[in-house]
Amino acid sequence: MMKYFLIALLGIKLWAIDPMDIKNLREEGVKVAIGDEEAKLIPRNMHAEKFLTATELDFNEMRLSFTLPPWIKEMKNLQELHLNATNINISALKSIKGLNITELDLSDNPNLFHSRENIIPILNSLSLTTLNLSNTGANEKLLYSLGTSVSHLTNLNLSNNRISNLKNLFLENSSIENLNVSLNFIKSFSTNQLPKNSLKTLDLSNNDIRKFDFNGDFPNLISLNLENNLHLRIDTRYKNNSILSNLNKNKLKPKILISKFFTNKEKLNLVNGKFEITEQVKLKYSKLINLILHTESMDDEERQYWFDILPNMTKSQSKKLHTILDTEKKKLKDLDDKYSQEMKKLNEGHYKKTIKNNDYSVIDNVSIPYGKCALIVKSEDTIEKVRNFITYSDVTFNINNLKVFLANNGWYGISLKIVDKSESKNILSQLKQSGKIPSDSFCSTGKTYLKEVKLNF
């Protein structure tokens, strides 16, 4: 405090940054960018005056002890601020209020809303176009009126939170283009809650959606993900003036990801953006088509192959295919049931530190070294789905680098490899651009993972 008092007496700005502060930040791995350059570790010879002109500041999972450096108020050019996994809270964010920040990453701060303070006035004072609140403990009450209060948002990530509905967020009047609300607790959903004219991508996967109502046109929507909503039922009155008919007409060949759909035959129309199935085949082989659509042993190209040859198959051939797929379905269910029972015993404390069977073993500790992070390419809710993704997906795994982690929400994170945190952003960018990993892949230091799972291949 005496240091800042003397600085004030000399007529210097009260919150001028000390060269020692810059040195400490460099040692903690904080990254900075000036102008349009890519963020990198703070250069050793960077002067305080230049540092304060930075356009991007990445605290790189540095623990901030619930506060931000006071000199951040002087960073008038700051546009991107990354505070993911820093254990920050809302009170500490008041020091950035009014800055010209367009991109704010607050992800992986599960205690962000612990104080129940209102974050909306802070967000509203910025110039945000991109906001990441993934895994922050947010719910719809804490984000009330987000859509109308933060009017310039185009990219919003609310995944892995406690959101049960989007109604109170008032997103329908926003300009959001990319919305991710996966891994929440949403049970019912209507497209009336969405911005119809601006929305391009929507991820509602891994919720508990029971009913999804399609209303209105979405002329710019190119990706809809409803995977792993296991009780999903679709209102089939979508043919006229609907979201799905627009998707199928869209010249960009939109991606519709839906698993374990409703049982009536209208579902075949829902996936006809991918598959061509004649009305005659639909009527004659409806049960077999349902098995083909939901088997985890085929990719889309193989599914279309079977749809094409169904009319030419003999009765015995189609019966044999039905038996194979039905047996597979039952075996997968038995495996899931078996694993659910084992996890129940684990949670009740009936197992010792290491649990073993013929397929996998569970190890107590998550071993991700300091300064490293695990490149997570997929999350699944059962061991069998993990195994199927590793075996059948387009991602190429090296068995020596592969790791699987059990998260605190009961899901499993599949890691391609362990990399240096300082290099993770470039590695992710290169792999995503080359199509080698999914676009939602990320790097985790393992703070939300409880155990490591060893698969036996």
N, C-alpha and C positions, 0 to 999 in steps of 0.2 A: 504493500500500500504506500509506503514512504517513497518508493521509486516513482509511482504515478503522481504523487504530490509534487515532487521536485520537477517532474516533466511539465506539469501544469504551470508551475511558477516560471519556468523558462519560456512559456508561450508556445510549447509544443502541444499537438493534439493529445488529449488525455489518454486515448486508447492507441497511441503509436505502438507498433510492434517492435519488440526487442529482438536483436539478432540472435540471442540465445534461444528465443522461442522458435525461430526458423530452424535452428540446428536441432532442437528437440523434435520438431515435427519431422524433419528429414530422417532422424534415427528411428522414428516410429513408423516410417514407411508411407507417410502422407504424400499424395501426388498433387501436382498443380499444372495448370495449362494457362498460357498467355495467348490471347487472340484465338486463332483457329487451329493452333497446334494441338497435338494429342497430349493428354495428361501423362506426366512422367514424374519420377521422384524429384524432389526439390533439388536443383543444382547447388553445389557447395558454395558457389560464389554469388548466389542470388542476393541482391540487396533488398532491404525491407520495403523500400519505395516501389520497386518493381513487383515484389510479391503481392502487394496490396492492389495491383492492377490486374490480378489473375481473373480469368473468365470461368475457370473450373477448379474446384477444390474437392479432393477425394480423401476422406479420413480413413479409408481402407480398414474398416473394422477396429479402429483404434478406440479404446475405452475412454470416454470423455468425462466420466464421473459426474454425469447429469448436467453438464454445462458446456458452453462453447466459449472459445477465447473472446474476450471483449473487443479486440481489434477487428473482428469480423464485420462490425458495423461500418468500417471504413472501406470495405471492398465493394465499391459502387459499380464495378464492371462485372461482378460475379453473376454468372448465368446458370451454372450447374453446380449443385452441392450434393455430395454423396455422403450420407450419414448412416448407411446400412450397418447393422450389428454393432452399434456404438453404445447401446444401453442408455440412449438419450431419452428425455421426457419432454412433455409439451412446454413446461416452464422455460426450459433452456432454449427452446425455439423462438422465444419472444425477441431474442437479440438479432434475429434475421428479418424481423418484421419491417416491411417497406422496401427491402432490397429488390433489385430487378432480376430475381431468380426465375428462370423458365423451366428448369428441370430439378426436381427434388426427390431424392431416394432416401426413404426412411424405413426400408424393409428390414425384416429380421430384428426388430426391436419389440419383443413381445410385451414389454411393460410400458410402452409408449403412452397408453391411455390410462395407466394405473391411477393417476391423480384425478381422472374424470374432468379435467379442464377442457374447455372448448378450443379445438384446434382450428375451427373454421375461420375466425377473424385473422389468424396468422396466415393461413393459406390464401385468403382473399386479398391480403395486402401485397402479395407477390405477383409475378407475371407468369404464373405457371401454365405450361402447355403439357408437361409430363409429370405425373405424380405416382410414386410407387409406395403403397402402404401395405404391401404383402407381409403377412405374419407379424402384425402389430397389435393383435388383440382387439381390432376394431369391430364394431357392430353398427347396425343401422341407426341406433339412437345417437351414438357418438359422432356419426357422419351426417346428421340431419341437415338437409338442404345443400349438400355438397355440390350437386349439379348446377344449381342456380347461383350459388355464392362464388364459386371459382369458375367464372364464365368462359375462360379461354382454354380450358383443358381439352386436349385431343387424345392423350394417352393416359389411361387410368388402370392401375393394377391394385385390386383389392383381394387378391387370392389368399387362401390359407388363413381366414379370419373367422369371426363368429356371426357373420351376416345371415339372417334368416329371410329377409326380403329386401327389395330395392325400392319399394314404394316411397319411403321417406327421404330418399336421396335426391328425388326430383331430377333424374338424369334425362328425362324425356325432352326437356327444354335446353339441354346442353349442346355442345359442339363436339362431343367425344367421338373419335373415330375407332379407337382400339380399346376394348373393355375386357378385363380379365377378372371374373368373380368365381373362379374355380376353387375347389377345396373349401367350401363354406357349408352352410346348413339350410340352403334354400329348398323349400318343399313345393311351392307353387310359383308360377312365373307367367307373366303376360308381356307381350311385346309392346304393349301400351306404355311400359315403364322405360322404353328405350328411345334414344334420339333417332328418328327414322331417316332423316336426310343425310346425316353425317356418318353413321355407323358403318365401319368396314369389316372389323373382326370382332367376334363375340365368343368368349370361352366360359361356358357354364358347366364344364366337366367336373366330375367328382363332387356333386352335391347330392341331395336326396329329392330331386324334383319329381313330383308325382303327376303334375298336370302342367302342360305347356300350351298356352293359347296363342295362335298365330293371328295377328290382326294388322292390316295395313301393308304398305309397300316399303321395301328397304332397297332403293335402287343402287346403293353403293356397297352393300354387304357382300363380301367374297369368302368369308370363313365363319362357320358356325360349328362349335364343338359342344356336343351334349353327351360325350362318352361317360360311362360309369355312373349314370343315374339309373340304378337298377330297377326302379319301380315306375319308370317313365311311361306315361300314356299321352298320346297326341290327339288333340281335337282335329279330326280329319276334314273339317270344313275349311281346307286351305287352298283348294284348287282355284277359286276365284279371288283375284286381288289379294294374294297372300305372299308372305315372306319366302315360302319355298318355291312358288312359281317364278318369282323374280330371281331366286338363286339359280334355277335351272335355265333361265333365259340369259343370264349374265354371260357376256362374251369372255370373261376372265376365267371361266370354268371353275366356279367356286368349290371349296372343299367343305363337305358336310360330314362331320364325324359323329356317328350315333351308334350306340351299342345296346343290345338287349332291348329291342323296341316293343311296342304294343303288338297285340296278337292278331288284329284284324288285317285283312289282305291289303288295305290301303297303304300299309307300310312299304310295299314294293314300289309304289309311286314315289315315296319319300326318298328312296335311294336311286331313282332312275337317272340321277345326274352321274352315277357311276356305272350302273348295270342296265343292260337292255334285256328285258324279259317279255315275251309275248303273252297276251291275255290267255291263250290256250294253255301255255306252260304254267302260268300262275294258277289256273283252275285245277289242272291235273296233278301238279306236284307241289301244292301249297306247303305241306308239312316238310317235304324234303328241302324246298327252297328256304324255309325258316331255319333248318339245321345248317345249310350251307352259309347263310348270312351270318350266323352267330358262331360258327366254329372258329377256334383260335389256331387251327393248323393250316389255314389257307390265307393267302394274300388276295387282294382284289382281282388281280389278273387270273388267278386260279379259280376264283368264284365265277367270274364271267365265262371261263372255259366250260365249267360244269353246266351253267345255265344254257350255254349254246348247244351242248350235246345231249341234254336231257330228252329232247324229242326223238332222238335216234337210239336211245337206250332200250334194251329189252326189259321186260317186267322183272326178271331175276336180277339183272344188273342194277336197276334202280332200287330194288329191295335190298341188295347187298350194300350199296352206298348208304342207304338209310340206316342200316344196322351198324355200319362202321361209325358213322357220325353220331348216332344216338348213344352208342357204347362210350365213345369219347366224351360226350357231354356228361354221362353218368359218372365216369371215372374222375373227371375234373371236379364234379360236385363232391364226390367222396373225399378227394384230396383236400378240398377247401374245408369240408366239415372236420376232417381229421386235424388239420392245422389249427382251426378255430378252437378245438378242444384243448390242444396242446398249449396254445397261447393263453387260454383261460387258466390252465394249471400254472403256467408261468407267472401270470399276474397275481394269482392267489398265494404265491410263494412255495408251491409244492415241488418246484424244480431247484436244483442246485445252481451254482454259478454258470456251468456250461451244460447246455441241453443238446443232446445228440439224437439223430435217427439216421435212416439210410439216405436221406435226401439233403440234410443241412445240419448245421450246428450253430448255436447262438452263443456269442462271446460277450462277456460283460463290458469290456472297455472299447470305446471308439478311438482308434489310433490314427489321428491325423496330426502330424507334427506341427509345431509352431512355425508360422510363416508359410504354411502350405494350405491348400484347400482341395476338396474333392469335387471333381467335375461331374455334376449330377445331370444325367440325360433323360431320366424317366422316374416317375413315382408310381407305384402300384400298391393295391391293398391286400394282395395275397402272394404267397411264395410262388404258387403255380404261375400266376401272371408275370411275376418277375422272371421266372425261368423261361417262359414263352417269349417274352420280349428279348431276352438275351439270345435266345436260339433263333428266332424267326424275324426279328426286326432288321432294318437296313443298316443299323449301327454295327460296326465291326469292333468286337471286343478282344483284347488280349487277356487270356485267362489269368496271367500273372499280375496284371494291373487292376482287374475287375474287383470291385468291392460293393457290398450291399449293406445298407444301414437301416435299422429299425428306428423310425422317428417317434417323437412323443405323441403324435396323433394316431399311431397305429399303422401308418403307411410305411412303405419301404422305398428308400432312395437308392437308385442304381448308379454307381459311379464308374465312369469310363477309366479314370486314372486320377492320381494325386499330382497336383502341379503347384508351382510357386505362386503365391497370391499376387506377387508383383507382375507376373506374366499372364495371369488368368484371363484378363480382359481381352488381350490380343489373341490368345489361344481360342477362346470362345468365339470371337469374331471370325477368325479364319475357318474354324470347323463348321460354323453355321452357314457362312457364305458358300462353302464348298458342298453343303448339303449332307455332311457326314454325321451331324447330330441334329436333333430337333431344335426348332427356333426358340423354345422356352427353356433350354438348358441353362444351368447356372453353376456357380462354384460356391461350395459351402465349407465353412471351417468346422462343421459338425456340432454346433452348439445346440441344435434341436434334435440331435440323434442320441438315442439311449444305448444301443447295442450294435455290434457288427454281426452280420449273418454270413456264414460260410456255406456256400452251396457245394454239393458233391456232384460232379459231372461224371 
